[in-house]
Amino acid sequence: MAGGGFVSSGQVGNYEGRVTGFVIITCLVAATGGLIFGYDIGISGGVTSMDEFLEKFFPQVYKKMKNDSGNVNQYCKFENHLLTLFTSSLYLAALVASFFASATTSALGRKVSMTIGGVIFLIGAVLNGAAQNVQMLIVGRILLGIGIGYANQSVPVYLSEMAPPKLRGALNIGFQMATTIGIFGANLVNYGTAKMQHNGWRVSLGLAGVPAVIMTVGSIFLPDTPNSLIERGKKEKAREMLQKIRGTPNVDEEYSDLLEASEAAKEVEHPWRNIMERKYRPQLVITCLIPLFQQFTGINVIMFYAPVLFKTLGFGDDASLMSAVISGLVNVFATTVSIFSVDRFGRRALFLEGGLQMLAAQIGVGVLIGLVFGVSGEGSFSKGLGNLALILICVYVAAFAWSWGPLGWLVPSEIFPLEIRSAGQSINVSINMFFTFIIGQLFLSMLCSMKFGLFFFFGGWVLIMTTFVYFFVPETKNVPIEEMNRVWKNHWFWGQYIPDDAVGLANHHHKLDV
């Protein structure tokens, strides 16, 4: 077996089957789980920059904002921990929920987790829309978080298992695509509701119920994945399902691979203890670092707080919501780019290109803000410089949307063998949520103390993560999930962690292909 020969030829486990309409529709419905997540990310920033909302729930911030019309330190305008808690309590709840979701997803199937997530999320949206005080708001946000924990744990796993290996990247990014459409939709809603005389924020928060209904109803009609059926002992059903989603009766080879993977998985009694074993070290390290890095690109700062950020930079109310709409639109378009390129150019190319582009844009934004506001934080953008800042932020958002955005969810969900997949995905979601929470909670304070240096801080992280990908993340495009061990075995660094017999298991089928 030549070192890298078969990885590039992509002839690993080439199963029969075409892409059926059934699979596409199934994956579209599942990906609506992303709508929920995106709507929420996008809505909170707009709502927290609305006067009526601030006046009702966060009077201190409102007073501070109104009194300081004169020469105020723009960087510190919105600093308030209760206000950031409103945004970030959701992510803490999602973190805790994803551990419970892991158990549900294994025992009852991927689809049940999606239904549970949708229902809990719906209740949260209703509470938020009807909120009378800060407590109701935060409880609503926590329920939304639990819903998201369930959705983000089950949807990517579901998509990875339903998709044929050739299209796994593209269909999985359906989740990220739905997320960006959710963010964009939320930006538009905020732009509209900000014009309402009263209760605009109620409409913004309550409308989160719409994607929740779509996902809940959709998931009731979704079929279960063959992997999940086998895992729960329904073997005949699994075979029929496989024939249906692959559009061919000849699924013996893929079916026996799934059975085999499942048998191996059954022998594993404690996925959480096992995931710590040496042979899973590459997957564990990558699944811990990728979500961490994804948050340290600084993207959520832009996404959550886009309206607040643009307002801080001295754009007017309308202008700041409009700018958020524009960056949201760029986000959607750039994600489309990744759908078409991820299975063609591979994961690594996108990671590396996106990283360099983000770095350049971040340095640009940092320098620009530094020149205009200096360290004192006094000053405001002229129209031309404001537009330049917006363009740079869009360049940055685009780079993220075709690299770390979708790949941050895709790569961790496709590298785990079945026996520890559910546990691995939970680690991925919870680390992601944990750092989303930390950055969401600290951002407004960081902006206040680090000033324009904040953009250089994130730029430094982007440099670190791009280097990491270059040396330590192997290419995984077109490799069936069951065959992933070979990729690790051939890696210059990770190879030492993979015992020879782990590769042997997948090998004896496909001697002919190589």
C-alpha positions as CSV (number, residue, x, y, z in Angstrom):
1,M,0.0,0.0,0.0
2,A,1.6,3.2,-1.2
3,G,1.7,6.1,1.3
4,G,-0.7,8.6,0.0
5,G,-1.7,6.8,-3.2
6,F,-5.3,5.8,-2.4
7,V,-6.2,9.0,-0.5
8,S,-6.0,11.1,-3.6
9,S,-7.6,8.6,-5.9
10,G,-10.7,8.6,-3.7
11,Q,-11.4,4.9,-4.5
12,V,-11.9,4.0,-0.9
13,G,-15.1,2.0,-0.4
14,N,-16.9,3.1,-3.6
15,Y,-20.5,2.0,-2.9
16,E,-23.1,1.7,-5.6
17,G,-26.0,4.1,-5.5
18,R,-27.1,7.4,-6.9
19,V,-28.1,10.6,-5.2
20,T,-31.9,10.2,-4.7
21,G,-34.4,13.1,-4.4
22,F,-35.4,11.4,-1.2
23,V,-32.0,12.0,0.3
24,I,-31.9,15.6,-0.8
25,I,-35.4,16.4,0.7
26,T,-34.6,14.5,3.9
27,C,-31.4,16.5,4.3
28,L,-33.1,19.8,3.6
29,V,-35.7,19.2,6.3
30,A,-33.0,18.1,8.7
31,A,-30.9,21.1,8.0
32,T,-33.7,23.4,9.1
33,G,-32.3,22.7,12.5
34,G,-29.7,25.3,11.4
35,L,-32.4,27.9,10.8
36,I,-33.2,27.9,14.5
37,F,-29.6,28.3,15.4
38,G,-29.0,31.1,12.9
39,Y,-32.1,33.1,13.7
40,D,-31.1,33.2,17.2
41,I,-27.6,34.3,16.6
42,G,-28.8,37.1,14.3
43,I,-31.8,38.3,16.4
44,S,-30.1,39.0,19.7
45,G,-27.7,41.7,18.5
46,G,-30.5,43.6,16.8
47,V,-32.9,43.4,19.7
48,T,-30.2,44.5,22.1
49,S,-29.6,47.7,20.1
50,M,-33.4,48.6,20.2
51,D,-34.2,51.5,22.5
52,E,-37.6,50.2,23.7
53,F,-36.1,46.8,24.6
54,L,-33.2,48.4,26.5
55,E,-35.5,50.8,28.3
56,K,-37.8,48.0,29.5
57,F,-35.2,45.4,30.6
58,F,-31.8,47.1,30.9
59,P,-32.5,50.7,32.0
60,Q,-28.9,51.3,33.1
61,V,-27.5,50.7,29.6
62,Y,-30.3,52.8,28.1
63,K,-29.5,55.7,30.4
64,K,-25.8,55.4,29.8
65,M,-26.3,55.4,26.0
66,K,-28.6,58.4,26.1
67,N,-26.6,60.5,28.5
68,D,-23.4,60.0,26.7
69,S,-24.3,61.8,23.5
70,G,-21.2,64.0,23.8
71,N,-17.6,62.9,23.7
72,V,-17.9,59.4,24.9
73,N,-15.6,56.5,24.8
74,Q,-17.3,54.7,22.0
75,Y,-15.7,51.4,22.9
76,C,-17.5,51.1,26.2
77,K,-20.9,52.3,25.3
78,F,-22.7,48.9,25.8
79,E,-20.7,47.3,28.5
80,N,-23.1,45.6,30.9
81,H,-22.9,42.0,32.2
82,L,-26.7,41.4,32.5
83,L,-27.1,42.5,28.9
84,T,-24.4,40.1,27.6
85,L,-25.9,37.4,29.8
86,F,-29.2,37.8,27.8
87,T,-27.2,36.9,24.7
88,S,-25.0,34.2,26.1
89,S,-27.1,32.3,28.6
90,L,-28.4,30.4,25.6
91,Y,-25.0,28.9,24.8
92,L,-24.5,27.7,28.4
93,A,-27.8,25.9,28.2
94,A,-27.0,24.4,24.9
95,L,-23.7,23.1,26.3
96,V,-25.4,21.2,29.1
97,A,-28.2,20.0,26.9
98,S,-25.9,18.5,24.3
99,F,-24.7,15.9,26.8
100,F,-28.2,14.8,27.5
101,A,-28.9,14.9,23.7
102,S,-26.0,12.5,23.2
103,A,-27.8,9.8,25.2
104,T,-31.1,10.4,23.5
105,T,-29.5,10.4,20.1
106,S,-27.9,7.0,20.7
107,A,-30.8,5.3,22.5
108,L,-33.8,6.7,20.6
109,G,-32.3,7.7,17.2
110,R,-31.2,11.0,15.6
111,K,-34.8,12.0,14.7
112,V,-36.3,11.9,18.2
113,S,-33.5,14.3,19.3
114,M,-34.5,16.7,16.6
115,T,-38.2,16.6,17.6
116,I,-37.4,17.2,21.2
117,G,-35.2,20.1,20.3
118,G,-37.8,21.7,18.2
119,V,-40.5,21.5,20.8
120,I,-38.4,22.9,23.7
121,F,-37.2,25.7,21.4
122,L,-40.8,26.6,20.5
123,I,-41.7,27.0,24.2
124,G,-38.7,29.3,24.7
125,A,-39.6,31.4,21.7
126,V,-43.2,31.9,23.1
127,L,-41.8,32.9,26.5
128,N,-39.4,35.4,25.0
129,G,-42.0,37.0,22.8
130,A,-44.3,37.4,25.8
131,A,-41.6,38.4,28.3
132,Q,-42.7,40.8,31.1
133,N,-39.4,41.0,33.0
134,V,-35.7,40.0,32.8
135,Q,-36.3,36.7,34.5
136,M,-38.8,35.6,31.8
137,L,-36.4,36.7,29.1
138,I,-33.5,34.7,30.5
139,V,-35.6,31.5,31.2
140,G,-36.9,31.8,27.6
141,R,-33.3,32.1,26.3
142,I,-32.3,29.0,28.4
143,L,-35.1,26.9,26.8
144,L,-34.0,28.1,23.4
145,G,-30.5,27.0,24.3
146,I,-31.7,23.5,25.3
147,G,-33.5,23.2,21.9
148,I,-30.3,24.3,20.1
149,G,-28.2,21.8,22.1
150,Y,-30.4,19.0,20.9
151,A,-30.5,20.2,17.3
152,N,-26.8,20.9,17.0
153,Q,-26.0,17.5,18.4
154,S,-28.3,15.4,16.2
155,V,-28.5,17.3,12.9
156,P,-24.9,17.1,11.8
157,V,-24.7,13.4,12.8
158,Y,-27.9,12.8,10.9
159,L,-26.7,14.5,7.8
160,S,-23.3,12.7,7.8
161,E,-25.1,9.4,8.0
162,M,-27.7,10.0,5.4
163,A,-25.4,11.5,2.8
164,P,-23.6,9.4,0.2
165,P,-19.8,9.8,0.8
166,K,-19.4,11.8,-2.4
167,L,-21.8,14.5,-1.3
168,R,-21.3,14.3,2.5
169,G,-19.6,17.7,2.6
170,A,-22.2,19.5,0.5
171,L,-25.2,18.1,2.3
172,N,-23.6,18.6,5.7
173,I,-23.0,22.3,4.9
174,G,-26.7,22.4,4.3
175,F,-26.8,22.8,8.1
176,Q,-24.4,25.8,8.0
177,M,-26.3,27.2,5.0
178,A,-29.5,27.1,7.0
179,T,-27.7,28.8,9.8
180,T,-26.6,31.7,7.6
181,I,-30.1,32.0,6.1
182,G,-31.4,32.2,9.7
183,I,-29.0,34.9,10.6
184,F,-29.9,36.9,7.4
185,G,-33.6,36.4,8.0
186,A,-33.1,37.7,11.6
187,N,-31.2,40.8,10.3
188,L,-34.1,41.6,8.0
189,V,-36.7,41.1,10.7
190,N,-34.8,43.4,13.0
191,Y,-34.5,46.0,10.3
192,G,-38.3,45.9,9.9
193,T,-39.3,45.7,13.6
194,A,-37.0,48.5,14.6
195,K,-39.3,50.8,12.6
196,M,-42.3,49.7,14.6
197,Q,-43.5,52.2,17.3
198,H,-44.1,49.6,20.0
199,N,-43.2,46.0,20.8
200,G,-40.9,45.5,17.8
201,W,-38.6,43.4,19.9
202,R,-41.6,41.1,20.8
203,V,-42.1,40.4,17.1
204,S,-38.4,39.8,16.6
205,L,-38.1,37.3,19.5
206,G,-41.5,35.6,18.9
207,L,-40.9,34.9,15.3
208,A,-38.2,32.4,16.3
209,G,-41.2,30.1,16.6
210,V,-41.5,29.8,12.8
211,P,-38.3,27.9,12.1
212,A,-39.0,25.8,15.2
213,V,-42.4,24.7,13.9
214,I,-40.8,23.8,10.5
215,M,-38.1,21.7,12.2
216,T,-40.5,19.9,14.6
217,V,-43.1,19.0,12.0
218,G,-40.4,18.1,9.5
219,S,-38.6,15.8,12.0
220,I,-41.7,13.9,12.8
221,F,-41.9,12.8,9.1
222,L,-38.2,12.2,8.6
223,P,-37.0,8.6,8.4
224,D,-34.3,7.4,10.7
225,T,-30.7,6.8,9.4
226,P,-29.7,3.3,8.6
227,N,-26.8,3.6,11.1
228,S,-29.2,4.6,13.8
229,L,-31.6,1.7,13.0
230,I,-28.8,-0.8,13.1
231,E,-27.6,0.7,16.4
232,R,-31.0,0.0,17.9
233,G,-31.3,-3.5,16.5
234,K,-33.7,-2.9,13.6
235,K,-31.6,-4.5,10.9
236,E,-34.2,-5.3,8.2
237,K,-35.6,-1.8,8.4
238,A,-32.1,-0.4,8.1
239,R,-31.5,-2.4,4.9
240,E,-34.7,-1.1,3.4
241,M,-33.9,2.4,4.4
242,L,-30.5,2.1,2.8
243,Q,-32.0,0.9,-0.4
244,K,-34.4,3.8,-0.4
245,I,-31.8,6.5,0.2
246,R,-29.3,5.1,-2.2
247,G,-31.9,4.4,-4.9
248,T,-30.6,0.9,-5.7
249,P,-31.3,-2.6,-4.4
250,N,-27.6,-3.5,-4.3
251,V,-26.5,-2.1,-1.0
252,D,-24.9,-5.2,0.3
253,E,-21.4,-3.9,0.6
254,E,-22.3,-0.6,2.3
255,Y,-24.8,-2.5,4.5
256,S,-22.3,-5.0,5.7
257,D,-19.8,-2.2,6.4
258,L,-22.4,-0.5,8.5
259,L,-23.2,-3.8,10.3
260,E,-19.6,-4.4,11.0
261,A,-19.0,-0.9,12.3
262,S,-22.1,-1.3,14.5
263,E,-20.9,-4.6,15.9
264,A,-17.6,-3.0,16.7
265,A,-19.5,-0.1,18.3
266,K,-21.6,-2.5,20.5
267,E,-18.4,-3.9,22.0
268,V,-17.7,-0.4,23.3
269,E,-19.5,-0.1,26.5
270,H,-18.4,3.3,27.6
271,P,-17.9,5.7,24.7
272,W,-16.8,8.5,27.0
273,R,-14.1,6.4,28.6
274,N,-13.1,5.0,25.2
275,I,-12.8,8.3,23.5
276,M,-9.8,9.0,25.8
277,E,-7.9,5.9,24.5
278,R,-4.7,6.5,22.6
279,K,-6.0,5.2,19.3
280,Y,-8.7,8.0,19.2
281,R,-6.2,10.7,20.1
282,P,-6.1,12.4,16.7
283,Q,-9.9,12.6,16.6
284,L,-10.1,13.8,20.1
285,V,-7.5,16.6,19.7
286,I,-9.1,17.8,16.5
287,T,-12.6,17.8,17.8
288,C,-11.5,19.8,20.8
289,L,-9.4,22.3,18.9
290,I,-11.6,23.0,15.8
291,P,-14.6,24.4,17.7
292,L,-12.3,26.4,20.0
293,F,-10.5,27.9,17.0
294,Q,-13.9,28.5,15.2
295,Q,-14.9,30.8,18.1
296,F,-11.6,32.5,18.3
297,T,-11.8,33.6,14.7
298,G,-13.9,36.3,16.3
299,I,-16.8,35.7,14.0
300,N,-19.5,35.6,16.6
301,V,-18.4,39.0,17.7
302,I,-19.4,40.3,14.3
303,M,-22.6,38.1,14.0
304,F,-24.1,38.7,17.5
305,Y,-23.2,42.2,17.9
306,A,-23.1,43.5,14.3
307,P,-25.7,46.2,14.9
308,V,-24.2,47.0,18.3
309,L,-20.7,47.1,16.8
310,F,-21.7,49.3,13.8
311,K,-23.6,51.5,16.3
312,T,-20.4,51.7,18.4
313,L,-18.5,52.7,15.4
314,G,-20.8,55.7,15.0
315,F,-23.2,54.4,12.3
316,G,-26.8,55.6,13.0
317,D,-29.6,53.2,14.1
318,D,-30.8,52.5,10.6
319,A,-27.4,52.3,9.1
320,S,-26.2,49.9,11.7
321,L,-29.1,47.5,11.2
322,M,-28.7,47.8,7.4
323,S,-25.0,47.1,7.6
324,A,-25.8,43.9,9.6
325,V,-28.2,42.9,6.8
326,I,-25.5,43.4,4.2
327,S,-22.9,41.3,6.1
328,G,-25.6,38.7,6.6
329,L,-26.2,38.5,2.9
330,V,-22.5,38.1,2.2
331,N,-22.5,35.3,4.7
332,V,-25.2,33.4,2.8
333,F,-23.5,33.8,-0.6
334,A,-20.1,32.8,0.6
335,T,-21.5,29.7,2.3
336,T,-22.9,28.7,-1.1
337,V,-19.4,28.9,-2.4
338,S,-18.3,26.3,0.1
339,I,-21.1,23.9,-0.8
340,F,-19.8,23.7,-4.4
341,S,-16.1,23.6,-3.5
342,V,-15.8,21.5,-0.4
343,D,-16.0,18.1,-2.1
344,R,-14.1,19.3,-5.1
345,F,-11.1,21.2,-3.7
346,G,-11.2,19.5,-0.3
347,R,-11.4,20.7,3.3
348,R,-7.7,21.8,3.6
349,A,-7.7,24.2,0.7
350,L,-10.7,26.0,2.1
351,F,-9.3,26.2,5.6
352,L,-6.0,27.6,4.4
353,E,-7.3,30.1,2.0
354,G,-10.1,31.3,4.4
355,G,-7.6,31.7,7.2
356,L,-5.3,34.0,5.2
357,Q,-8.1,36.1,3.9
358,M,-9.6,36.5,7.4
359,L,-6.2,37.5,8.7
360,A,-5.7,40.2,6.1
361,A,-9.2,41.6,6.7
362,Q,-8.8,41.7,10.5
363,I,-5.6,43.6,10.3
364,G,-7.3,46.0,8.0
365,V,-10.3,46.6,10.3
366,G,-8.0,46.9,13.3
367,V,-5.8,49.5,11.6
368,L,-8.8,51.5,10.4
369,I,-10.5,51.6,13.7
370,G,-7.2,52.4,15.4
371,L,-6.7,55.4,13.1
372,V,-10.2,56.8,13.5
373,F,-10.9,56.2,17.2
374,G,-7.4,55.9,18.6
375,V,-7.0,54.7,22.2
376,S,-9.4,57.2,23.7
377,G,-12.3,55.8,21.7
378,E,-13.5,59.3,20.6
379,G,-14.3,60.1,17.0
380,S,-16.6,58.8,14.3
381,F,-16.4,57.4,10.8
382,S,-16.8,59.6,7.8
383,K,-19.0,58.0,5.2
384,G,-16.1,56.8,3.1
385,L,-14.2,55.2,5.9
386,G,-17.4,53.7,7.3
387,N,-18.0,52.0,4.0
388,L,-14.5,50.8,3.9
389,A,-14.9,49.3,7.3
390,L,-18.1,47.6,6.1
391,I,-16.3,46.2,3.0
392,L,-13.4,44.8,5.1
393,I,-15.9,43.2,7.5
394,C,-17.7,41.6,4.5
395,V,-14.4,40.3,3.2
396,Y,-13.8,38.8,6.6
397,V,-17.3,37.3,6.9
398,A,-17.0,35.8,3.4
399,A,-13.7,34.1,4.2
400,F,-15.2,32.7,7.4
401,A,-18.4,31.5,5.6
402,W,-16.5,29.3,3.1
403,S,-13.9,28.0,5.6
404,W,-14.2,27.8,9.3
405,G,-17.9,28.3,9.4
406,P,-19.1,25.2,7.7
407,L,-15.9,23.1,8.2
408,G,-16.0,23.8,11.9
409,W,-19.1,21.6,12.0
410,L,-18.4,19.3,9.1
411,V,-14.9,18.0,9.9
412,P,-15.5,17.0,13.6
413,S,-18.8,15.2,12.5
414,E,-17.1,13.1,9.8
415,I,-13.9,11.9,11.5
416,F,-15.3,9.7,14.3
417,P,-15.9,6.0,14.0
418,L,-19.5,5.0,14.9
419,E,-18.6,3.6,18.3
420,I,-17.7,7.0,19.7
421,R,-19.5,9.3,17.1
422,S,-22.3,10.5,19.4
423,A,-19.9,11.2,22.2
424,G,-17.5,13.0,19.8
425,Q,-20.3,15.2,18.4
426,S,-21.3,16.2,22.0
427,I,-17.7,17.2,22.8
428,N,-17.7,19.2,19.6
429,V,-21.0,21.0,20.3
430,S,-20.2,21.7,24.0
431,I,-16.8,23.1,23.3
432,N,-18.2,25.3,20.6
433,M,-21.0,26.5,22.9
434,F,-18.6,27.0,25.9
435,F,-16.3,29.3,23.9
436,T,-19.3,31.0,22.2
437,F,-20.5,31.7,25.8
438,I,-17.1,33.0,27.0
439,I,-16.6,35.2,24.0
440,G,-20.2,36.4,24.0
441,Q,-20.0,37.2,27.7
442,L,-16.6,39.0,27.5
443,F,-16.7,40.7,24.1
444,L,-18.2,44.0,25.1
445,S,-15.7,44.2,28.0
446,M,-12.9,43.2,25.8
447,L,-13.8,45.9,23.3
448,C,-13.9,48.3,26.2
449,S,-10.4,47.4,27.4
450,M,-8.5,46.1,24.3
451,K,-10.1,48.7,22.0
452,F,-9.1,48.3,18.4
453,G,-6.4,45.8,19.5
454,L,-9.3,43.3,19.8
455,F,-9.1,42.7,16.0
456,F,-5.4,42.0,16.2
457,F,-6.1,39.6,19.1
458,F,-8.4,37.6,16.9
459,G,-6.0,37.9,14.0
460,G,-3.3,36.3,16.1
461,W,-5.6,33.4,16.7
462,V,-6.4,33.0,13.0
463,L,-2.6,32.7,12.4
464,I,-2.3,30.0,15.0
465,M,-5.2,28.0,13.7
466,T,-4.2,28.2,10.0
467,T,-0.8,26.8,11.0
468,F,-2.4,24.0,12.9
469,V,-4.6,23.0,10.0
470,Y,-1.5,23.1,7.7
471,F,0.4,20.6,9.8
472,F,-2.2,18.5,11.6
473,V,-5.5,18.2,9.7
474,P,-5.5,15.6,7.0
475,E,-7.7,15.8,3.9
476,T,-11.0,13.9,4.5
477,K,-13.0,14.6,1.3
478,N,-14.5,11.5,-0.4
479,V,-13.4,9.2,2.3
480,P,-16.3,7.0,3.6
481,I,-16.7,7.5,7.4
482,E,-15.9,3.8,8.0
483,E,-12.5,4.2,6.3
484,M,-11.3,7.2,8.1
485,N,-8.6,5.2,10.1
486,R,-6.5,4.8,7.0
487,V,-6.2,8.6,6.6
488,W,-4.9,8.9,10.1
489,K,-2.5,6.0,9.7
490,N,-0.9,7.7,6.8
491,H,-0.4,11.0,8.5
492,W,3.1,12.0,9.4
493,F,2.2,12.8,13.0
494,W,-1.0,11.0,13.8
495,G,0.1,7.7,12.3
496,Q,1.9,6.7,15.5
497,Y,-1.4,6.7,17.4
498,I,-3.3,4.3,15.2
499,P,-2.7,0.6,15.9
500,D,-2.2,-1.5,12.8
501,D,-5.2,-3.7,13.5
502,A,-7.5,-0.7,13.5
503,V,-6.7,-0.2,9.8
504,G,-6.9,-3.9,9.1
505,L,-10.5,-4.0,10.1
506,A,-11.5,-1.7,7.2
507,N,-8.9,-3.2,4.9
508,H,-9.9,-6.7,4.2
509,H,-13.0,-5.7,2.2
510,H,-11.3,-3.3,-0.1
511,K,-8.1,-5.0,-1.1
512,L,-9.4,-5.0,-4.6
513,D,-9.9,-1.2,-4.8
514,V,-6.3,-0.3,-4.1
